[in-house]
Amino acid sequence: MNRGFKRFKKQRYSLTLSLAGIVVALLVMASSLAILTAIILIETGAFLDTELLLDALILFLIFVGVLAIVVFILVMLFGNFPLKPVNQLINEINSLASGDFKARLHFGKVLSKHKTFKEIEESFNELAEELENTEMLRADFINNFSHEFKTPIVSISGLAKLVNKGNLTNEQKKAYLEAIETESLRLANMATNVLNLTKVENQTILADTKKINLSEQIRTCVLLLENQWTKKNIDLSLDFDEFEIEAGEELLKQVWINLLDNAIKFSPDGETVSVEISKDGQRHISVRIKNVGKSIPQESQEKIFNKFYQADESHATKGNGVGLAIVKKIVELHDGHVGVRSKDGETVFTVKLPITQPKLVNNK
């Protein structure tokens, strides 16, 4: 980028110098023509007052010389002026490229009033702000994920040492082994979520779609999470008829598991998680998963589907800010939409999907 800018700058200076040279050359030609005309007039006697003619010629030459200097300076100054905003833009882009995400572009009051410069300024600053937010989320994710990943490893290591020492009752040994199994599954789930996010982010089209019974798929996902909702004595309300949809079966299963798991996780013990399915017009189906509990703040509702974002920044609840990012990407691959509404202790996630997917060529 620097090389390109230097080359552009060099070409611009060359053009400026050429323009200044042309102007000066024209003034010299005009002076030469004036001198030649004066000589001809003197030699032919067409102008009798020679001294007056010479004085006028000298004044003309002085005027031309001063004008040439002024023109040269003005051309150099104004020829370089358009480079200043370009130079400023390049410098701020280089700052972003070097990792300074606090870089912002400000052309000044005069240029900022111009529509084009104003759009460039606003677009650049919006880009820089998004990059800064993404970097903050990435840093938070690394910290959170490192904590979440390290905790079960430490637990497994400590429990394994206790079991290895022996002198434990059968009840103690069973409890320690169950804890080791739980922490191992927790590690596996975190690794699976990160791998799934990487996989769906690299996928640009939806391949291998087929007609599936959406109602049956959601019931299956509820059964897969039976251990979670039975531990908390959660009541599952499944209020829907049979619906079929054309979709990627394995991908869509991740959507329901993530949303149901979140609903169960954030519901107080003994509460109800409900799932409703309805036809939205002739071409779409809507799935609503509702739970009661602590509401999601309004400012978090706008960011909750961003990867690495956690509305609950404490480590009291399991998670790493990946599940909802996976949900959003998979739903978008199906040409659908996912949204959340959380108010007065009630949270509802709504997934809207087309009944039939467009025919696409598989990726290679």
KASUL-V495531 format. One record per pair of residues at least 12 apart in sequence whose C-alpha atoms are under 7 Angstrom apart, sorted by sequence separation. I is the first residue (numbers start at 1). J is the second residue. D is the distance in whole Angstrom. If there is no record, write none. Layout:
# KASUL-V495531
i=I j=J d=D
i=I j=J d=D
This chain:
# KASUL-V495531
i=92 j=104 d=7
i=276 j=288 d=5
i=308 j=320 d=6
i=309 j=321 d=5
i=338 j=350 d=6
i=339 j=351 d=7
i=92 j=105 d=7
i=275 j=288 d=6
i=276 j=289 d=7
i=308 j=321 d=4
i=338 j=351 d=4
i=275 j=289 d=5
i=307 j=321 d=6
i=308 j=322 d=6
i=337 j=351 d=6
i=338 j=352 d=6
i=106 j=121 d=6
i=274 j=289 d=6
i=275 j=290 d=6
i=307 j=322 d=5
i=337 j=352 d=5
i=89 j=105 d=7
i=105 j=121 d=6
i=274 j=290 d=5
i=336 j=352 d=5
i=337 j=353 d=7
i=159 j=176 d=6
i=273 j=290 d=6
i=274 j=291 d=7
i=336 j=353 d=4
i=273 j=291 d=5
i=307 j=325 d=5
i=335 j=353 d=7
i=336 j=354 d=6
i=105 j=124 d=7
i=272 j=291 d=7
i=305 j=324 d=5
i=306 j=325 d=6
i=334 j=353 d=7
i=335 j=354 d=7
i=105 j=125 d=6
i=305 j=325 d=5
i=104 j=125 d=5
i=159 j=180 d=7
i=85 j=107 d=7
i=305 j=328 d=6
i=334 j=357 d=7
i=104 j=128 d=7
i=156 j=180 d=5
i=267 j=291 d=6
i=103 j=128 d=7
i=267 j=292 d=6
i=268 j=293 d=6
i=102 j=128 d=7
i=267 j=293 d=5
i=101 j=128 d=6
i=156 j=183 d=7
i=215 j=242 d=5
i=266 j=293 d=6
i=215 j=243 d=6
i=263 j=291 d=6
i=214 j=243 d=6
i=31 j=61 d=6
i=101 j=131 d=6
i=102 j=132 d=7
i=213 j=243 d=6
i=214 j=244 d=5
i=101 j=132 d=5
i=152 j=183 d=5
i=213 j=244 d=4
i=214 j=245 d=6
i=212 j=244 d=6
i=213 j=245 d=7
i=211 j=244 d=7
i=212 j=245 d=6
i=211 j=245 d=5
i=212 j=246 d=6
i=152 j=187 d=7
i=211 j=246 d=4
i=221 j=256 d=7
i=229 j=264 d=6
i=234 j=269 d=6
i=235 j=270 d=7
i=237 j=272 d=7
i=210 j=246 d=5
i=211 j=247 d=6
i=221 j=257 d=6
i=233 j=269 d=6
i=234 j=270 d=5
i=235 j=271 d=6
i=236 j=272 d=6
i=237 j=273 d=6
i=238 j=274 d=6
i=239 j=275 d=6
i=240 j=276 d=6
i=27 j=64 d=6
i=209 j=246 d=6
i=210 j=247 d=6
i=232 j=269 d=5
i=233 j=270 d=5
i=234 j=271 d=5
i=235 j=272 d=5
i=236 j=273 d=5
i=237 j=274 d=4
i=238 j=275 d=5
i=239 j=276 d=5
i=240 j=277 d=5
i=149 j=187 d=7
i=209 j=247 d=5
i=210 j=248 d=7
i=218 j=256 d=6
i=232 j=270 d=6
i=234 j=272 d=6
i=235 j=273 d=6
i=236 j=274 d=6
i=237 j=275 d=6
i=238 j=276 d=6
i=209 j=248 d=5
i=301 j=340 d=7
i=208 j=248 d=6
i=27 j=68 d=7
i=24 j=68 d=6
i=296 j=342 d=6
i=295 j=342 d=5
i=295 j=343 d=6
i=295 j=344 d=6
i=295 j=345 d=5
i=294 j=345 d=5
i=295 j=346 d=6
i=20 j=72 d=5
i=293 j=345 d=5
i=295 j=347 d=6
i=292 j=345 d=6
i=293 j=346 d=6
i=292 j=346 d=4
i=20 j=75 d=6
i=291 j=346 d=6
i=292 j=347 d=6
i=291 j=347 d=6
i=290 j=347 d=6
i=291 j=348 d=7
i=290 j=348 d=4
i=16 j=75 d=7
i=289 j=348 d=6
i=290 j=349 d=7
i=16 j=76 d=6
i=288 j=348 d=6
i=289 j=349 d=5
i=288 j=349 d=6
i=289 j=350 d=7
i=288 j=350 d=4
i=16 j=79 d=6
i=287 j=350 d=6
i=288 j=351 d=7
i=286 j=350 d=7
i=287 j=351 d=5
i=258 j=323 d=6
i=286 j=351 d=6
i=287 j=352 d=6
i=286 j=352 d=4
i=285 j=352 d=6
i=286 j=353 d=6
i=284 j=352 d=7
i=285 j=353 d=5
i=284 j=353 d=5
i=285 j=354 d=6
i=284 j=354 d=4
i=285 j=355 d=6
i=283 j=354 d=6
i=284 j=355 d=5
i=255 j=327 d=5
i=283 j=355 d=6
i=252 j=330 d=7
i=251 j=330 d=7
i=247 j=334 d=7
i=246 j=355 d=6
i=245 j=355 d=5
i=246 j=356 d=5
i=247 j=357 d=7
i=245 j=356 d=6
i=246 j=357 d=6
i=197 j=322 d=7
i=206 j=333 d=6
i=194 j=322 d=7
i=201 j=329 d=7
i=205 j=333 d=6
i=206 j=334 d=7
i=193 j=322 d=7
i=197 j=326 d=5
i=200 j=329 d=7
i=193 j=323 d=7
i=200 j=330 d=7
i=207 j=362 d=5
i=141 j=308 d=5
i=138 j=308 d=7
i=137 j=308 d=6
i=137 j=309 d=6
i=145 j=320 d=6
i=144 j=320 d=7
